[in-house]
Amino acid sequence: MNYNKLRLMLISLSILSYKVRYGVFEIMQATGERFIPSVMNDPMLAYEHWHRYFLASKYVKDKVVLDIACGAGYGSDLLSNLAEKVIGIDLSEESIEFAKKHYTNENIQFKQGSISNIPLTDKSVDVIVSYETIEHVDEDLQHIAMKEYGRVLKDDGILIISTPSKNAKNYNAENPYHLKEYYTDEFVDFLQKYFKKISYAGQEIKFASTIVSNDNEDYEIKYTNYSKIYKPISPDKSSLTYLIAICSNLETLNIPNSIMVDSGGEMMNFYTSQIKSLQKKLANIEEKILKNPFIWFSYVKKSIFKKIWNRKR
């Protein structure tokens, strides 16, 4: 079982557990493509999503914001703490109903709608947040969506957009939900067709050690490879997991370097517990094999047969 399948399985189990425990059966189908806070038991997914919205929050103070493909609505809720108004739009009716039920700030409005036909008037929003959206439609629809973004965005407005990077070290080319993804240069070229000013950054989960000073608020960031000998290196900007861009027609907005620290250790604890669980299962299998070697031969035979069968197909 590869890593992505393991993550999806854990997400599905956590949502099923939540449904059974709390009787909440309106929760959306688990695909790994939609993040639902306090339901999905995957801290890496949580940190990736929250961090992007914390970045967007720097640009929305007293603005009218469109959170397109808002999903469960958690990001719209976060942005509403600073924005004048947030409009969350999603194609999924059940996502919108879930968002309306769980996020009720007076300055949030949730609507069902499509990125190809946004139910808003021309030049009506200051900021559009479009996270992990365009890869879910084909190239033709992506261009239609960008024209729609330009239509509803004010002349001095900005688009904050993200998508998985095909340059990523752990790039998953087999995601059935993603129809068109980009390498970095491709993504920038695509955005430049619709906006004059583009700044972009990369996002990736990394484990880190922190030294927190009692006297100083400044931070020094050092990158190193894991080894017995300390080897300072420059960050590899070419192979990060996600691409994030801020687009404008008036000014270039530099994206600040940003670190979201797992201060409670949830991520490390989660994956450590998963590793220990898998190690325990492996030890049980090894014990059974030692007691009965025919189990191993049976497993090998099935594996060989499966490979031959798949080649024939």
NUKOL-579577 format. One record per residue (C-alpha): residue number from 1; residue in three letters; x, y, z. Coordinates in nm, 2 decimals, decimal comma. Example, Ala and Ser with C-alpha at 12.3 -4.5 7.8 and 13.67 -1.06 7.14 Angstrom:
REM residues 2
pt i:1 aa:ala X:1,23 Y:-0,45 Z:0,78 $
pt i:2 aa:ser X:1,37 Y:-0,11 Z:0,71 $
END
This chain:
REM residues 313
pt i:1 aa:met X:0,00 Y:0,00 Z:0,00 $
pt i:2 aa:asn X:0,15 Y:0,33 Z:-0,11 $
pt i:3 aa:tyr X:0,15 Y:0,65 Z:0,11 $
pt i:4 aa:asn X:-0,14 Y:0,82 Z:-0,07 $
pt i:5 aa:lys X:-0,36 Y:0,52 Z:-0,04 $
pt i:6 aa:leu X:-0,28 Y:0,49 Z:0,33 $
pt i:7 aa:arg X:-0,37 Y:0,86 Z:0,39 $
pt i:8 aa:leu X:-0,70 Y:0,82 Z:0,21 $
pt i:9 aa:met X:-0,78 Y:0,50 Z:0,41 $
pt i:10 aa:leu X:-0,71 Y:0,68 Z:0,74 $
pt i:11 aa:ile X:-0,92 Y:0,98 Z:0,63 $
pt i:12 aa:ser X:-1,21 Y:0,75 Z:0,54 $
pt i:13 aa:leu X:-1,19 Y:0,57 Z:0,87 $
pt i:14 aa:ser X:-1,18 Y:0,89 Z:1,07 $
pt i:15 aa:ile X:-1,49 Y:1,03 Z:0,90 $
pt i:16 aa:leu X:-1,68 Y:0,70 Z:0,94 $
pt i:17 aa:ser X:-1,58 Y:0,71 Z:1,31 $
pt i:18 aa:tyr X:-1,71 Y:1,07 Z:1,34 $
pt i:19 aa:lys X:-2,04 Y:0,97 Z:1,17 $
pt i:20 aa:val X:-2,10 Y:0,67 Z:1,40 $
pt i:21 aa:arg X:-2,00 Y:0,86 Z:1,72 $
pt i:22 aa:tyr X:-2,19 Y:1,18 Z:1,66 $
pt i:23 aa:gly X:-2,46 Y:1,07 Z:1,42 $
pt i:24 aa:val X:-2,36 Y:1,32 Z:1,16 $
pt i:25 aa:phe X:-2,45 Y:1,16 Z:0,83 $
pt i:26 aa:glu X:-2,45 Y:1,47 Z:0,62 $
pt i:27 aa:ile X:-2,07 Y:1,48 Z:0,61 $
pt i:28 aa:met X:-1,93 Y:1,46 Z:0,26 $
pt i:29 aa:gln X:-1,78 Y:1,15 Z:0,09 $
pt i:30 aa:ala X:-1,42 Y:1,10 Z:0,19 $
pt i:31 aa:thr X:-1,20 Y:1,14 Z:-0,12 $
pt i:32 aa:gly X:-0,89 Y:1,30 Z:0,03 $
pt i:33 aa:glu X:-0,97 Y:1,60 Z:-0,19 $
pt i:34 aa:arg X:-1,19 Y:1,79 Z:0,06 $
pt i:35 aa:phe X:-1,06 Y:1,89 Z:0,41 $
pt i:36 aa:ile X:-1,30 Y:1,89 Z:0,70 $
pt i:37 aa:pro X:-1,15 Y:2,02 Z:1,03 $
pt i:38 aa:ser X:-1,20 Y:1,81 Z:1,34 $
pt i:39 aa:val X:-1,32 Y:1,52 Z:1,13 $
pt i:40 aa:met X:-1,02 Y:1,41 Z:0,92 $
pt i:41 aa:asn X:-0,75 Y:1,24 Z:1,13 $
pt i:42 aa:asp X:-0,47 Y:1,36 Z:0,91 $
pt i:43 aa:pro X:-0,26 Y:1,65 Z:1,06 $
pt i:44 aa:met X:-0,05 Y:1,69 Z:0,74 $
pt i:45 aa:leu X:-0,36 Y:1,76 Z:0,54 $
pt i:46 aa:ala X:-0,47 Y:2,00 Z:0,81 $
pt i:47 aa:tyr X:-0,15 Y:2,20 Z:0,82 $
pt i:48 aa:glu X:-0,13 Y:2,22 Z:0,44 $
pt i:49 aa:his X:-0,48 Y:2,37 Z:0,42 $
pt i:50 aa:trp X:-0,48 Y:2,60 Z:0,73 $
pt i:51 aa:his X:-0,14 Y:2,74 Z:0,63 $
pt i:52 aa:arg X:-0,26 Y:2,85 Z:0,29 $
pt i:53 aa:tyr X:-0,56 Y:3,03 Z:0,45 $
pt i:54 aa:phe X:-0,34 Y:3,20 Z:0,71 $
pt i:55 aa:leu X:-0,14 Y:3,34 Z:0,42 $
pt i:56 aa:ala X:-0,45 Y:3,46 Z:0,25 $
pt i:57 aa:ser X:-0,56 Y:3,63 Z:0,57 $
pt i:58 aa:lys X:-0,28 Y:3,89 Z:0,53 $
pt i:59 aa:tyr X:-0,45 Y:4,03 Z:0,22 $
pt i:60 aa:val X:-0,82 Y:4,04 Z:0,31 $
pt i:61 aa:lys X:-0,86 Y:4,30 Z:0,59 $
pt i:62 aa:asp X:-1,18 Y:4,51 Z:0,53 $
pt i:63 aa:lys X:-1,21 Y:4,35 Z:0,18 $
pt i:64 aa:val X:-1,49 Y:4,17 Z:0,00 $
pt i:65 aa:val X:-1,36 Y:3,82 Z:-0,05 $
pt i:66 aa:leu X:-1,47 Y:3,53 Z:-0,28 $
pt i:67 aa:asp X:-1,36 Y:3,19 Z:-0,15 $
pt i:68 aa:ile X:-1,42 Y:2,99 Z:-0,47 $
pt i:69 aa:ala X:-1,46 Y:2,61 Z:-0,43 $
pt i:70 aa:cys X:-1,48 Y:2,68 Z:-0,05 $
pt i:71 aa:gly X:-1,56 Y:2,31 Z:0,03 $
pt i:72 aa:ala X:-1,67 Y:2,27 Z:0,40 $
pt i:73 aa:gly X:-1,63 Y:2,65 Z:0,46 $
pt i:74 aa:tyr X:-1,36 Y:2,65 Z:0,73 $
pt i:75 aa:gly X:-1,14 Y:2,88 Z:0,52 $
pt i:76 aa:ser X:-1,42 Y:3,13 Z:0,46 $
pt i:77 aa:asp X:-1,48 Y:3,13 Z:0,83 $
pt i:78 aa:leu X:-1,12 Y:3,21 Z:0,91 $
pt i:79 aa:leu X:-1,11 Y:3,49 Z:0,65 $
pt i:80 aa:ser X:-1,43 Y:3,64 Z:0,78 $
pt i:81 aa:asn X:-1,26 Y:3,74 Z:1,10 $
pt i:82 aa:leu X:-1,07 Y:4,01 Z:0,91 $
pt i:83 aa:ala X:-1,27 Y:4,07 Z:0,59 $
pt i:84 aa:glu X:-1,56 Y:4,30 Z:0,54 $
pt i:85 aa:lys X:-1,75 Y:4,02 Z:0,37 $
pt i:86 aa:val X:-1,67 Y:3,66 Z:0,26 $
pt i:87 aa:ile X:-1,87 Y:3,48 Z:-0,01 $
pt i:88 aa:gly X:-1,80 Y:3,11 Z:-0,02 $
pt i:89 aa:ile X:-1,91 Y:2,93 Z:-0,34 $
pt i:90 aa:asp X:-1,89 Y:2,56 Z:-0,41 $
pt i:91 aa:leu X:-2,03 Y:2,33 Z:-0,68 $
pt i:92 aa:ser X:-2,13 Y:2,07 Z:-0,42 $
pt i:93 aa:glu X:-2,48 Y:2,13 Z:-0,26 $
pt i:94 aa:glu X:-2,39 Y:1,92 Z:0,04 $
pt i:95 aa:ser X:-2,07 Y:2,12 Z:0,10 $
pt i:96 aa:ile X:-2,27 Y:2,44 Z:0,10 $
pt i:97 aa:glu X:-2,53 Y:2,30 Z:0,34 $
pt i:98 aa:phe X:-2,25 Y:2,18 Z:0,57 $
pt i:99 aa:ala X:-2,09 Y:2,52 Z:0,56 $
pt i:100 aa:lys X:-2,41 Y:2,71 Z:0,63 $
pt i:101 aa:lys X:-2,48 Y:2,48 Z:0,93 $
pt i:102 aa:his X:-2,13 Y:2,51 Z:1,09 $
pt i:103 aa:tyr X:-2,01 Y:2,86 Z:1,00 $
pt i:104 aa:thr X:-2,25 Y:3,14 Z:1,09 $
pt i:105 aa:asn X:-2,06 Y:3,46 Z:1,11 $
pt i:106 aa:glu X:-2,29 Y:3,75 Z:1,00 $
pt i:107 aa:asn X:-2,04 Y:3,86 Z:0,72 $
pt i:108 aa:ile X:-2,03 Y:3,51 Z:0,55 $
pt i:109 aa:gln X:-2,26 Y:3,41 Z:0,27 $
pt i:110 aa:phe X:-2,25 Y:3,06 Z:0,12 $
pt i:111 aa:lys X:-2,38 Y:2,99 Z:-0,23 $
pt i:112 aa:gln X:-2,38 Y:2,70 Z:-0,47 $
pt i:113 aa:gly X:-2,21 Y:2,77 Z:-0,80 $
pt i:114 aa:ser X:-1,95 Y:2,68 Z:-1,05 $
pt i:115 aa:ile X:-1,60 Y:2,83 Z:-1,13 $
pt i:116 aa:ser X:-1,72 Y:2,84 Z:-1,49 $
pt i:117 aa:asn X:-2,03 Y:3,05 Z:-1,41 $
pt i:118 aa:ile X:-1,97 Y:3,24 Z:-1,08 $
pt i:119 aa:pro X:-2,31 Y:3,37 Z:-0,94 $
pt i:120 aa:leu X:-2,17 Y:3,72 Z:-0,88 $
pt i:121 aa:thr X:-2,19 Y:4,06 Z:-1,06 $
pt i:122 aa:asp X:-1,90 Y:4,21 Z:-1,25 $
pt i:123 aa:lys X:-1,62 Y:4,37 Z:-1,05 $
pt i:124 aa:ser X:-1,78 Y:4,29 Z:-0,72 $
pt i:125 aa:val X:-1,49 Y:4,14 Z:-0,51 $
pt i:126 aa:asp X:-1,15 Y:4,27 Z:-0,39 $
pt i:127 aa:val X:-0,99 Y:3,93 Z:-0,34 $
pt i:128 aa:ile X:-1,04 Y:3,58 Z:-0,48 $
pt i:129 aa:val X:-0,90 Y:3,28 Z:-0,30 $
pt i:130 aa:ser X:-0,89 Y:2,98 Z:-0,52 $
pt i:131 aa:tyr X:-0,71 Y:2,69 Z:-0,34 $
pt i:132 aa:glu X:-0,67 Y:2,35 Z:-0,50 $
pt i:133 aa:thr X:-0,94 Y:2,42 Z:-0,75 $
pt i:134 aa:ile X:-0,83 Y:2,44 Z:-1,11 $
pt i:135 aa:glu X:-0,66 Y:2,10 Z:-1,13 $
pt i:136 aa:his X:-1,00 Y:1,94 Z:-1,09 $
pt i:137 aa:val X:-1,12 Y:2,06 Z:-1,43 $
pt i:138 aa:asp X:-0,98 Y:2,02 Z:-1,78 $
pt i:139 aa:glu X:-0,77 Y:2,28 Z:-1,95 $
pt i:140 aa:asp X:-1,06 Y:2,44 Z:-2,14 $
pt i:141 aa:leu X:-1,26 Y:2,49 Z:-1,82 $
pt i:142 aa:gln X:-0,95 Y:2,63 Z:-1,65 $
pt i:143 aa:his X:-0,93 Y:2,91 Z:-1,90 $
pt i:144 aa:ile X:-1,31 Y:2,97 Z:-1,86 $
pt i:145 aa:ala X:-1,26 Y:2,99 Z:-1,48 $
pt i:146 aa:met X:-0,98 Y:3,24 Z:-1,52 $
pt i:147 aa:lys X:-1,20 Y:3,47 Z:-1,73 $
pt i:148 aa:glu X:-1,47 Y:3,44 Z:-1,47 $
pt i:149 aa:tyr X:-1,22 Y:3,54 Z:-1,20 $
pt i:150 aa:gly X:-1,13 Y:3,84 Z:-1,40 $
pt i:151 aa:arg X:-1,49 Y:3,93 Z:-1,46 $
pt i:152 aa:val X:-1,59 Y:3,94 Z:-1,09 $
pt i:153 aa:leu X:-1,26 Y:4,09 Z:-0,96 $
pt i:154 aa:lys X:-1,23 Y:4,46 Z:-0,92 $
pt i:155 aa:asp X:-0,96 Y:4,64 Z:-1,13 $
pt i:156 aa:asp X:-0,73 Y:4,67 Z:-0,83 $
pt i:157 aa:gly X:-0,82 Y:4,32 Z:-0,70 $
pt i:158 aa:ile X:-0,60 Y:4,02 Z:-0,64 $
pt i:159 aa:leu X:-0,62 Y:3,65 Z:-0,70 $
pt i:160 aa:ile X:-0,46 Y:3,41 Z:-0,45 $
pt i:161 aa:ile X:-0,44 Y:3,07 Z:-0,61 $
pt i:162 aa:ser X:-0,27 Y:2,73 Z:-0,54 $
pt i:163 aa:thr X:-0,23 Y:2,40 Z:-0,72 $
pt i:164 aa:pro X:-0,02 Y:2,08 Z:-0,68 $
pt i:165 aa:ser X:0,32 Y:2,10 Z:-0,84 $
pt i:166 aa:lys X:0,43 Y:1,84 Z:-1,10 $
pt i:167 aa:asn X:0,78 Y:1,93 Z:-0,99 $
pt i:168 aa:ala X:0,72 Y:1,79 Z:-0,64 $
pt i:169 aa:lys X:0,94 Y:1,51 Z:-0,52 $
pt i:170 aa:asn X:0,64 Y:1,31 Z:-0,41 $
pt i:171 aa:tyr X:0,42 Y:1,40 Z:-0,71 $
pt i:172 aa:asn X:0,13 Y:1,16 Z:-0,75 $
pt i:173 aa:ala X:0,04 Y:1,13 Z:-1,12 $
pt i:174 aa:glu X:-0,23 Y:0,88 Z:-1,06 $
pt i:175 aa:asn X:-0,48 Y:1,11 Z:-0,88 $
pt i:176 aa:pro X:-0,81 Y:1,04 Z:-1,06 $
pt i:177 aa:tyr X:-0,96 Y:1,37 Z:-0,94 $
pt i:178 aa:his X:-0,70 Y:1,59 Z:-1,10 $
pt i:179 aa:leu X:-0,75 Y:1,65 Z:-1,47 $
pt i:180 aa:lys X:-0,48 Y:1,91 Z:-1,55 $
pt i:181 aa:glu X:-0,18 Y:1,99 Z:-1,33 $
pt i:182 aa:tyr X:0,12 Y:2,21 Z:-1,39 $
pt i:183 aa:tyr X:0,50 Y:2,24 Z:-1,37 $
pt i:184 aa:thr X:0,61 Y:2,57 Z:-1,22 $
pt i:185 aa:asp X:0,69 Y:2,74 Z:-1,55 $
pt i:186 aa:glu X:0,37 Y:2,62 Z:-1,70 $
pt i:187 aa:phe X:0,17 Y:2,75 Z:-1,41 $
pt i:188 aa:val X:0,33 Y:3,10 Z:-1,43 $
pt i:189 aa:asp X:0,28 Y:3,11 Z:-1,81 $
pt i:190 aa:phe X:-0,09 Y:3,02 Z:-1,76 $
pt i:191 aa:leu X:-0,15 Y:3,29 Z:-1,50 $
pt i:192 aa:gln X:0,03 Y:3,55 Z:-1,71 $
pt i:193 aa:lys X:-0,23 Y:3,51 Z:-1,98 $
pt i:194 aa:tyr X:-0,48 Y:3,68 Z:-1,74 $
pt i:195 aa:phe X:-0,27 Y:3,90 Z:-1,50 $
pt i:196 aa:lys X:0,02 Y:4,14 Z:-1,55 $
pt i:197 aa:lys X:0,18 Y:4,09 Z:-1,21 $
pt i:198 aa:ile X:0,26 Y:3,74 Z:-1,07 $
pt i:199 aa:ser X:0,45 Y:3,64 Z:-0,76 $
pt i:200 aa:tyr X:0,47 Y:3,28 Z:-0,66 $
pt i:201 aa:ala X:0,59 Y:3,05 Z:-0,38 $
pt i:202 aa:gly X:0,61 Y:2,68 Z:-0,30 $
pt i:203 aa:gln X:0,46 Y:2,50 Z:0,00 $
pt i:204 aa:glu X:0,58 Y:2,17 Z:0,15 $
pt i:205 aa:ile X:0,55 Y:1,99 Z:0,49 $
pt i:206 aa:lys X:0,89 Y:1,96 Z:0,66 $
pt i:207 aa:phe X:0,99 Y:1,84 Z:1,01 $
pt i:208 aa:ala X:1,19 Y:2,09 Z:1,21 $
pt i:209 aa:ser X:1,36 Y:2,16 Z:1,54 $
pt i:210 aa:thr X:1,28 Y:2,50 Z:1,70 $
pt i:211 aa:ile X:1,47 Y:2,71 Z:1,95 $
pt i:212 aa:val X:1,23 Y:2,97 Z:2,10 $
pt i:213 aa:ser X:1,40 Y:3,27 Z:2,26 $
pt i:214 aa:asn X:1,26 Y:3,43 Z:2,57 $
pt i:215 aa:asp X:1,41 Y:3,76 Z:2,47 $
pt i:216 aa:asn X:1,39 Y:3,78 Z:2,09 $
pt i:217 aa:glu X:1,10 Y:3,77 Z:1,84 $
pt i:218 aa:asp X:1,31 Y:3,75 Z:1,53 $
pt i:219 aa:tyr X:1,36 Y:3,41 Z:1,36 $
pt i:220 aa:glu X:1,66 Y:3,26 Z:1,18 $
pt i:221 aa:ile X:1,57 Y:2,98 Z:0,94 $
pt i:222 aa:lys X:1,83 Y:2,72 Z:0,86 $
pt i:223 aa:tyr X:1,80 Y:2,43 Z:0,62 $
pt i:224 aa:thr X:1,99 Y:2,11 Z:0,65 $
pt i:225 aa:asn X:2,00 Y:1,75 Z:0,53 $
pt i:226 aa:tyr X:1,94 Y:1,48 Z:0,80 $
pt i:227 aa:ser X:2,28 Y:1,33 Z:0,87 $
pt i:228 aa:lys X:2,53 Y:1,29 Z:1,15 $
pt i:229 aa:ile X:2,72 Y:1,59 Z:1,02 $
pt i:230 aa:tyr X:2,55 Y:1,93 Z:1,00 $
pt i:231 aa:lys X:2,55 Y:2,04 Z:0,64 $
pt i:232 aa:pro X:2,37 Y:2,38 Z:0,59 $
pt i:233 aa:ile X:2,20 Y:2,40 Z:0,25 $
pt i:234 aa:ser X:1,98 Y:2,63 Z:0,06 $
pt i:235 aa:pro X:1,61 Y:2,53 Z:0,04 $
pt i:236 aa:asp X:1,52 Y:2,34 Z:-0,28 $
pt i:237 aa:lys X:1,26 Y:2,57 Z:-0,43 $
pt i:238 aa:ser X:1,22 Y:2,37 Z:-0,75 $
pt i:239 aa:ser X:1,05 Y:2,06 Z:-0,61 $
pt i:240 aa:leu X:0,80 Y:2,18 Z:-0,35 $
pt i:241 aa:thr X:0,46 Y:2,00 Z:-0,32 $
pt i:242 aa:tyr X:0,23 Y:2,30 Z:-0,40 $
pt i:243 aa:leu X:0,25 Y:2,62 Z:-0,60 $
pt i:244 aa:ile X:0,09 Y:2,93 Z:-0,46 $
pt i:245 aa:ala X:0,06 Y:3,25 Z:-0,66 $
pt i:246 aa:ile X:-0,07 Y:3,60 Z:-0,60 $
pt i:247 aa:cys X:-0,19 Y:3,77 Z:-0,92 $
pt i:248 aa:ser X:-0,27 Y:4,14 Z:-0,98 $
pt i:249 aa:asn X:-0,29 Y:4,38 Z:-1,27 $
pt i:250 aa:leu X:-0,15 Y:4,68 Z:-1,07 $
pt i:251 aa:glu X:0,13 Y:4,58 Z:-0,84 $
pt i:252 aa:thr X:0,35 Y:4,29 Z:-0,75 $
pt i:253 aa:leu X:0,27 Y:4,16 Z:-0,40 $
pt i:254 aa:asn X:0,57 Y:3,97 Z:-0,26 $
pt i:255 aa:ile X:0,48 Y:3,65 Z:-0,07 $
pt i:256 aa:pro X:0,65 Y:3,64 Z:0,27 $
pt i:257 aa:asn X:0,84 Y:3,33 Z:0,39 $
pt i:258 aa:ser X:0,61 Y:3,16 Z:0,64 $
pt i:259 aa:ile X:0,64 Y:2,87 Z:0,88 $
pt i:260 aa:met X:0,34 Y:2,71 Z:1,06 $
pt i:261 aa:val X:0,48 Y:2,52 Z:1,35 $
pt i:262 aa:asp X:0,33 Y:2,20 Z:1,48 $
pt i:263 aa:ser X:0,37 Y:2,33 Z:1,84 $
pt i:264 aa:gly X:0,16 Y:2,05 Z:1,99 $
pt i:265 aa:gly X:0,35 Y:1,77 Z:1,81 $
pt i:266 aa:glu X:0,02 Y:1,63 Z:1,66 $
pt i:267 aa:met X:0,18 Y:1,55 Z:1,33 $
pt i:268 aa:met X:0,48 Y:1,37 Z:1,47 $
pt i:269 aa:asn X:0,27 Y:1,18 Z:1,72 $
pt i:270 aa:phe X:0,02 Y:1,08 Z:1,45 $
pt i:271 aa:tyr X:0,27 Y:0,94 Z:1,21 $
pt i:272 aa:thr X:0,48 Y:0,78 Z:1,49 $
pt i:273 aa:ser X:0,16 Y:0,60 Z:1,60 $
pt i:274 aa:gln X:0,09 Y:0,48 Z:1,25 $
pt i:275 aa:ile X:0,44 Y:0,35 Z:1,21 $
pt i:276 aa:lys X:0,42 Y:0,17 Z:1,54 $
pt i:277 aa:ser X:0,09 Y:0,02 Z:1,44 $
pt i:278 aa:leu X:0,23 Y:-0,10 Z:1,10 $
pt i:279 aa:gln X:0,54 Y:-0,24 Z:1,28 $
pt i:280 aa:lys X:0,32 Y:-0,43 Z:1,52 $
pt i:281 aa:lys X:0,12 Y:-0,58 Z:1,23 $
pt i:282 aa:leu X:0,44 Y:-0,67 Z:1,05 $
pt i:283 aa:ala X:0,58 Y:-0,84 Z:1,36 $
pt i:284 aa:asn X:0,26 Y:-1,05 Z:1,39 $
pt i:285 aa:ile X:0,29 Y:-1,15 Z:1,03 $
pt i:286 aa:glu X:0,65 Y:-1,25 Z:1,07 $
pt i:287 aa:glu X:0,56 Y:-1,45 Z:1,38 $
pt i:288 aa:lys X:0,29 Y:-1,64 Z:1,19 $
pt i:289 aa:ile X:0,54 Y:-1,71 Z:0,91 $
pt i:290 aa:leu X:0,80 Y:-1,85 Z:1,15 $
pt i:291 aa:lys X:0,53 Y:-2,08 Z:1,30 $
pt i:292 aa:asn X:0,40 Y:-2,19 Z:0,96 $
pt i:293 aa:pro X:0,64 Y:-2,13 Z:0,66 $
pt i:294 aa:phe X:0,36 Y:-2,24 Z:0,42 $
pt i:295 aa:ile X:0,19 Y:-1,91 Z:0,49 $
pt i:296 aa:trp X:0,49 Y:-1,73 Z:0,33 $
pt i:297 aa:phe X:0,49 Y:-1,97 Z:0,03 $
pt i:298 aa:ser X:0,12 Y:-1,91 Z:-0,02 $
pt i:299 aa:tyr X:0,17 Y:-1,54 Z:-0,01 $
pt i:300 aa:val X:0,46 Y:-1,55 Z:-0,27 $
pt i:301 aa:lys X:0,25 Y:-1,77 Z:-0,49 $
pt i:302 aa:lys X:-0,05 Y:-1,53 Z:-0,48 $
pt i:303 aa:ser X:0,18 Y:-1,23 Z:-0,55 $
pt i:304 aa:ile X:0,34 Y:-1,40 Z:-0,85 $
pt i:305 aa:phe X:0,00 Y:-1,50 Z:-0,99 $
pt i:306 aa:lys X:-0,13 Y:-1,15 Z:-0,94 $
pt i:307 aa:lys X:0,16 Y:-1,00 Z:-1,13 $
pt i:308 aa:ile X:0,11 Y:-1,25 Z:-1,42 $
pt i:309 aa:trp X:-0,26 Y:-1,18 Z:-1,42 $
pt i:310 aa:asn X:-0,21 Y:-0,80 Z:-1,43 $
pt i:311 aa:arg X:0,03 Y:-0,83 Z:-1,73 $
pt i:312 aa:lys X:-0,22 Y:-1,04 Z:-1,92 $
pt i:313 aa:arg X:-0,48 Y:-0,77 Z:-1,86 $
END
